[in-house]
Amino acid sequence: MARFWRKSAQGEALPREKQTNIGDWLDDFARRAEVPDPAKPALGIFLVVLSLLGLGLLLQVNHAATTAPIEDFWKIFGDQVFFRIGALVVLLLGFRIGPEGLRRMIPGLMIFCFISLVLVYVPYFGDPRNGANRWVSVFGLFSFQPSELARIVCVLWVADRCMRLGPDVLDVKKGVLPMLGVGVVFFALILGETDLGGSLLFLLCFLSTMWVGGVQSMHVAGPLIGIGGSAALLLITFVSYIRSRIAMFLGSASNHQVEQSEVAMSSGDFFGVGLGQGMWRNARVPYLETDYVLALTGEELGLFGVWLVIALLAAFAWYGLRFLLSIRDRYCALAAFGLLLSFSLQSMVHVQVVTHLAPPKGMPLPFLSHGGTALLVSSFAIGLALGAARPVDRKETPFEPVPVPPRAEPAT
């Protein structure tokens, strides 16, 4: 790096100290965050998830106690306890399996996710709700969102693919285009449900894992801007409900749910009105316990509760960074990065929507929002990521950046 010069008292030119740029600061930050053993940050992530699960159970039970009839309350209470205990079991199962344990099953899982995403459009199998085809019904017993599972499986597939390609991941024909082709197919299936937010979240996780896996920045930024931007523009132009949500965000249109959730959140003051004492739940604000659970937190636990949730999410990000920097196996580190990024981005979108920093989007807050299969899928994803800390039987491949070939010198 070039140095700036100063003059001494005798008029001699002396070099100044080396100037620090943002790259040097990030490198120094990464060195400080790195730890030799991933077990400690893994424990931190587990404790954060455990805290979110407990807080979520408290909020959901109190919400049901004042909105549901007594006969339905005990069913909701039992379901929430069952699913949150199941979430812990599934998380520990994912930890036991780890990314390496699912590696051989990735092709089959990709086929299963593709078929599931197609089935949402098929009568009898699809379970349409509120004009969207996002759920698949399993013999009428329960339903799940294939897009949630597809985001996890595709992250594992990209990590495995980047590992197998090695230096060929830089090759457009051999590495970039085939991976992009698979990503675009899954992106289009999720987009057609219609789920603009979910499809963009999928695309971000998919392309980010490709980038960390060695794909050049322009090969990632180009598809993100071109594909994601074009899809967003088309849906905003031709899909009325997405256009209306943009109008709500810009202030040119109003919506009862958005307005009342903002009032509910702001009415809690610093310490809230108390658990079970919120009035907006009884005003029938839609999805206050799912897509706007942070507003429910703000009303009943106040600014203190909101900052508590944000602090837990920030702690998750910090422990996640330290955890990723401590993993020495390249495939496991890539898989864990994509899985933890999925949780972080989903949480960020939820907070932004509730605080009116983003257009309205039905995005639950993992571990806090009401839910069954989505809770289990999120727990399994976190468990898989934490499983990257476990030693693998095969020889580990160090996580080193893929070397970029030097550019040829122009002929003279």
N, C-alpha and C positions, 0 to 999 in steps of 0.2 A: 504494500500500500504506500502511496506517495506520502512524504512527510512535509509538514510546514516548517519553515525556517525562521529563526529569530537571531538577532545580533547580540553578541556579548558586549561587556563594557569596553573591551578593546576593539570592537568593530568586527570581530570574527563571526562568521556564519555558523550557528549551532542549530542542530535539529531539535525541534520540539518533541514532546512525548507523542506517541502514536495516537491518532484520533480514533475513537471507538464509534463504529456504525451499528445499525440495527442487527446485522448478521452476527457481529461479535457479541453483542448483548444476548442474543438468543442462544448462541453457542455456550456462553458462560452460564446462562440460566439452565440449559440442559445439563451441563456438567454438575451444577449444584443440586439439581433434582434427581440425578441418577443415584441409585443405591445398588449395592452388590447383590442383595437378596430380595427377590420379588415378593417374599412372603409377607413382609411388613406392610407395603402398600396394598397388597391383596386383602389383608385383614382390615385395613382402613376402608376399602371399597365395600367389603362385606358388612361392616358395621353401619356404613351410610345406608346401604340397602335395607338393612334390618330396621334402622330408624324410620325410613320412609314407609316401610310396611306397617310398622306400629302406628305411626301418625295417620296413615291412610285408613287403617281399621278403625281408629278412634273417630275420624271424620265421617266415615261411611255409616257406622253404627248410630252415631248421633243424628245424622241426616235421616236415616230410616225411621228412627224413633219418633220423629215429629211429623213425618210425611206419609208414612204407610200405616194402614190399619194394623191392629195388634196381631191378627192372625198372619199377615204378610211380614210383619217385622221379624218374627222369629225365624221365618224362612230366609229372609235377607241376611239376618245376623248369622245364621248357620252357614249360608253360602259363603259369606265373606270370611268367616273363620276358616272354613274348609279350604277355600282357594288360597288364602294366605299361608296356611300351613303347607298346602300343596306347593306353593311357590318356593318355600324354603327347601322342601324335599327335592323339587325339580332343580333348584339352584345347586344343591349339593350333588345331585346326579350329573348335572352339566360339568361341575368341577371335577368329578371323578372321571368323566369321559374325556374332556378337554378337546381342543381343536384337532389334535392328532388322532383321537379315537374315532372321529367322524370322517376322517380324510378319505378312507376307502368307500364310504357311503355317499360321497358328494354327488357323483353322477346320478345315482338313483334318486337322491333328494331333489336334485334339479328337475328331473323328469316329473316327480310328484308335485313340485311347486308349479311347474308349467301347466300340468293337467288341472290342478286346483284353481289356478287363475282363469283357465278357460271355463271351468264348471260354474263360475259365478254367473255366466251368461246363459246357462242351460236351465230350462224349466225343471222343476222338481228338486234339482241339486242347488240351484241358486236361491238365496234368501234375501230378496231386495228389501231395502228399508229406506224410507224418506227419498225415494227416487234414485237411489244409488245401488249398484250391484257389487257389493264389497264382501258379502258373506257367503259361505258354503254351508249348507245344512247337512249334517251327518245323520241320515235316517230319522230326522225329526227330533233326535235326542239333544243335540247341541249344535251350535254353529261357531265358525271361526273365520277370521280374516286371512286368506292366503297371502296377502301382501306383506303382513307382519312376518310370516315365516320365510317368504321369498327373500326379504331383505337380509335375513340372517344367512340363509343358505348361499345366496349369491356372493356375499362377502367372503365366506369360506371358499367358494369356487374361485374367486379372483385371487385370493391369497395363494391357493394351491397352483393356479395357473401361472402366476408370476414366478413362483418358486421353480416350477418345471421348465419354464422358458429360459430362465437365467439371463444371459446377455441378449438373447433374442427378444426380450421384452421391449427393447428399443426399436426393433424392426416393425415398421408400419404394417406390412403384409402378414408377417408371421405372428406378431404379438398384439399390436394395437387393434387392428380392424376386427379380428375374430372376437376379441373380448368385447369390443364396442357393439358388435352385432348382437351378441347374447344380451348385453345390458339394454340395448334399445328394444329388443323384443319384450323383455319383462317390463320395461318402463312403459311401453305402449299398452300392454295388457292392464297394468295398474291405472294408467291414465284414462282408459276407456271405461272405467267403472262408474261414474267419473270421480277421480280422486286426484286433483291437481297437487295438493299438499303432500299426500302420500307418495305420489310418483316422483316429485322433485326430491323428497327426502331419500327415496330409494336411489335416485340418480346421484345425489351428493355422496352417499355412502359408497356406492359402487365406484365412482370415478376417484374419490379420495383414496380408496384402498389401492386402485391402480397406480395412482401417483406415488404413494408411499412405497409401492412395490417396485418402482423403478421407471414407470412410464414418464416421458418428458412432459413438462408443464403445459406446453402448447397443445399436445395431443389430448390433454385432459380439459383444459380451459375451452378449447374450441368446441368440442361436443357439448359441454355444459352450457355454454352461451347459445350455441346454435340450436341444439335439440331442445333443451329446457326452455330457452327463451321463446322459440317458435311455438312450442306446445302451449306455453302460458299465454302468448298473444292470441293464438287461435281460440283457446277456451274462453278467454276474456271477451273476445269478439262475438262468439257464437253461442256460448252457454250463458243463459240469463242469470242463473243464481250466482255464478262466479262474478259476473259483471256487477251484480247488486252488492256483493260483498266488498268489492273494490270501492264502490260508491259509498258504502258505510264507512270504510276506512278513511276516505277522503272527506267525509262529513257532508256529502251531498245527498245522503239518504239515511234513514233511521231504522232501527230494528229493536223490538222490545227486549229480546234476549240480551243483546249486546249492551243496551243502555242500562237495564236493570242489574246486570252482573257488575257493571262499573260502579253503580250506586251501592250495591251490596258490599263490594270490596272496600270502598271508601268510607262506609258507615261504621267500620270496626274501630276507627281511631287507632290508638297505640296498642292496646291490649285486648281489643275485641269485646263483643257483647257477651261472650261466654259460650261454651259448647252447648249445643242444643237450644240456644236462645235466639238464633238468627231469625229474622222475620221474612227475609226474601225467599227462603225455601218454601214457606207457606203461601207465598204469592205466586207459586207455580212458575218460577223462572226455569225454563227448560234446560236440562243437562247441567244443572249446577253441581251435581255430584260426579260428573265425568269430564266433559270438555271445558268446564269452568270451575274446576275444583279449587284452583288457587283463589278465585273470588270468594268461595265458601270459606276458605282458610282466612282470608283477610277480614271477612265479616265477623267470624266467631273468635279468632285468635288475634286479630288486629295486625298492625304493621309488624309487631313482634313475630307473629306466626309466619307472615310472608317472608320476612328476613331470615327466619329459621329455615324455611324451605330452600330459599336461595343459597343460604350458607351451606346446607347439605349438598346441594347441586354443585357448588363451587368446590367443596371438599372432595366430591366424587371426581371432578375434573382434575384436581391436584393429585390425588392418589392415583388416578388413572394414568396421568403423565409419568409419574415416578414408576408405576408398575410397568408401563410399556418400555421405558428406557432401561429397565433392569432385565428384560427378557433377552436371552442370547440366541434363541432359535428363530430364524428368519420367518418361517411359515407361521409359527405360533404367534410371533409378534405382529405380523400382518393381520392375521385373523382377529386377534384381540383388539387391535386398533380399530378395525371396522365395526366390531360388535360394540365396543365402548362408545365409539363415535355415534352410532345409531341412537343409543340412549341419550347422549348429551344433546344431539340435535333435536330430537323429539321433545325433550324437556325445554329446550330453549324456545322452540316454536310455541309451545303451550304458554310459557310465561309471557312471551311477546304478544300473543293474541289476547290474553286476559288483561294485560296492561295497556292494550290498544296501541302497541308498537308495530303491529302487523295486521293485515286484513283478517277478519273472522275465519277460522278454520277449525273444524272438529278434530282436535288433536288431544287425546287424553294425556295426563301427566303420569308416566309409569310409576307404579307402586302406590300412588295416592288416589287415582281415579277408580271409580267403580268398574269392575270388569272381572271376567273369569279366564277365558282362554288367552286373552291378550296379556294378562298378568303372568300366566304360566310361561308364555313364549318369551316375555321380557326377562323373567327369572332364569330361564334356561340359557338365554343369550349371555347374561352376566356370568352365569356359572361356567359356560364354555370359555369365556374370556379369562376368568380366574384360573381355569384349568391349564392355561398356558404357562402358569408358574410351576406346574409339576414337571419333573424331569421325564424325558421321553426315552424309550428304549433304544431308538436308532441314534446314530451319530448326529449331533446337532449341527446345523449349518449356520454359521455366524451371520448376524444381521449386518451386512455391509452394503453400502450403496452400489448400485450397478454402475460400472464405469462407463462414462460417456466417451465414445470414440472421438479423437481429435479431428477437427475440420481440415480438409485437404487445402494446402496452400495454393493460391491461384497461380496459374502458369504465367511466366513472364515472357 
